[in-house]
Each structure stands twice: as structure tokens, then as C-alpha cells.
């Protein structure tokens, strides 16, 4: 069966309409969810670009990638900057690799939109097209007209002596002061600009698929490998592996051929290794997972997390040159953004979850 997957590095769920965001415009992804199936509890296992690919594509180093089924053709389109490329052996499961690199003098998706029709024509009925994009990783593409919509009040209230209000498109990977409300507003509105611009280009991809009849003959999926942290817990960018919701809770929306199952929501836990199965088999149901585990290692800082129906445990494993952090426990689903650590009054449960998590760490 034909399958098209759009994998957006760094896209969290909180910025998307299908997951409850009411102030960032994402009409095309909203329509995808209305015509498809939204997986509400999809979590990254290894929240980084290489880890996400390894989980998606069945790569277990040093073993070679699992090839596609016999007779199926696979193509990957790299619509991202070369700095986001994986090592060459990561692409071994694909028969063809196409580059549609962003260009500085026009919309980053312009090369992709020009290339995609020929790729669609070239591939047959049993085709997997995987589109990688880093549009939501800084520096962001933030068109002035979209930015002005999100920042009209900031622009009107700006001090003339301070100069014009411009998008903050390339914030540093560093600690972030949540009390700096002016920086918070500019950061999040700049990101909103990037998200809405990205959604518009995703809509153009969907228009091409519809024009080619792939809305009836193909399954479409939208997902991500991790969410880019934007200060919610004092982190800007992947500065530390703190596995809170904004970092590891990522989208998975699947539109099946002809819109089968339109508007459904799946509450079952899913992880990246499930993406291809639920995307490519219209009859596939979400796996019955009682829990999900995430593990991250960023510059020697390591953390693991275990999430169940009722709680999330975050377990620091190594924090060199930092003050030691205690494990944290959060109630689910009530404490969506993990603001109230309830470990102290629930030490027994926290210890049980830590023991379960450590069994999976080896």
C-alpha cells in the first residue's frame, strides 16, 4: 500500500490544534486529524533525530537496518539542512534518497514542492515515501506577514527607541528564565509564526497528494521525534535531557485511504516503532502497551522516564557538573505539563516505578 510519512524534527504536541492548542493556527493539520486518526499518547523513546530514526526504521546498531518487504519501493526525501542528515547506513532501507534542501532565498519547502510530483509519479502502488524536515528546529522560517498577525500588540506597544519588533528565530540552547515575560512572549510568538508557516506548506503537500489521487489510495502520517523545549521547565532547546511532556510527547496523526476512521482518537500508548505499522495497515490497531519508556543522553547528562495511565516518573541517571536532581513523580493525566511533583507523599509508588524502569535500563 502507498504510504506517505511527514516526520518533523522538534515538533511537540502542545503547539498543534488537534492536541488542544487554541491560539496557533494549524488548519491543515487540523483537517488531517479530522479526516484521520489522532494518537493522543504517542511518546518518543529516544528523543533526538538519530534515536528517532533508529526507532522508526528498526535500526539496532551495529545490525543493518531492516529492509522493506520484498517488492516494495521506499524513498526518503530530505527536506532538511545537511546538518540533520543521518550516517549513510541509516538510509539503507530506502531504495532511493532524494534531496530537497531548504534554500535561503525562498520558502524552505519550495524545493520539496517542486520535487514531490515527480517522486509520486515514479513510485508504484507499494511505495513508502518518508519526508524529513527540520522546519521547527531553529533558525525558524518566520515570514513577516505571519509574524505581524501574532505580534500586532507587541508591535503597537513597542518603544520607538528600542527599534522594530522582529522574530526571535535563532534562540540559543541554554537555560531560560521563565520570569522574563517579554522574552517568553517573543519566543513563543516567533515559534507560532514558524508553526503556522510550516502548516501552510504541509497543506500544499496534502493538496499535491489529493491532486494525484493519493487521498484515496495512500495512507498519510504526520509525526515527530521530539519536541523542541521552549522554556516550559527552564530549558531552551535540548539543553538537558529532562524528559517532561514538552520534550517527549509528540504527535502521531494517520489519515487512512479514503478517510477511513475519520475523527477517531486513540488513547492507547504508542511509540516510534509503531508508526509504520499503524500507518501502513488500515486494519491495524494501536498496541496494548501498559506503559512507555523514554531515555535521553545529552552531552553526558542522562535521564529516563516511565509513564503509565496514572503517573509519570522522571529518573535522573547522571548529572555531571550539576547539582544532583531527585526523581520526580507526576499524576497523570491531571497534571498534563508536570508542574506538581508528588513523589514525597508517594515514595512507595515512586520506588516501585523506579525499580520497573531500571529493569528496562539493563
BELRAWO-V138892 format. One line per field, one symbol per residue. phi: phi as a letter, one per 30 degrees, with the letter a starting at -180 (. if undefined). burial: # if it has 24 or more other C-alpha atoms within 12 Angstrom, else .. A space follows every 50 residues. Layout:
phi = ???
burial = ???
This chain:
phi = .dbbcccceicdddccedcjdcbcdbdddddeddcbcccdbcbddbdadd dddeddcicbecddddddeeiccbbccccbdedcddeeddcddcdbbccb decdcaeecedddddeedddddcddcbcccccbceccedddbeeddeddd beddddcddeddiddbdccbdddadbdddddddedddddddedddddded dddddddddddciddccbccbbaacacddbidcicciddbddddedccdb dbbbcdeiieieidbccddbbeddeddddccecdcddccdabbbbbbbhi cbabbbbbdcabccbdcabdicdecdebbbdbcdcechcbdcdedbdddd dddddddddddi
burial = ###################....########################### #########.............#########..##....######.#### ##....#######.###.##..#..##################..##.## #.............#####.#....#.........############### ######.##....##.################################## #######.###...##.###############..##....########.. ########..########........#####....#.#..###.....## ..##..#.....
